[in-house]
């Protein structure tokens, strides 16, 4: 009984390839309401209605019938919002010539 509720203090390395792949797998198949891009601490809407998909080792964010963000999974830094209503994606965007971008995808909870 003493070990039953013991909390393990295992901190995951967010910069490891294993963690990046785990986060990408967690985001795969999510439907989104809209996507924003953070530029100089201002969020600008870049698309509405879409999804997050994994394909050929890349995370792809579709929104407004276009690919708005595409990044190699091993180079992607992803984290969920504290509210769990979306995810922050940061990495070199292959759709924009490898430019480093930060995009926030807000989930839908219906299909």
Secondary structure, DSSP 8 states (H G I E B T S, - for coil): -TTTT--------TTSHHHHHHHHHHHTT-EEEEEEEEETTEEEEEEEEEEEEEETTEEEEEETTEEEEEEEGGG-EEEE-TTSSEEEEEEEEGGGTTEEEEEEEEE-S--
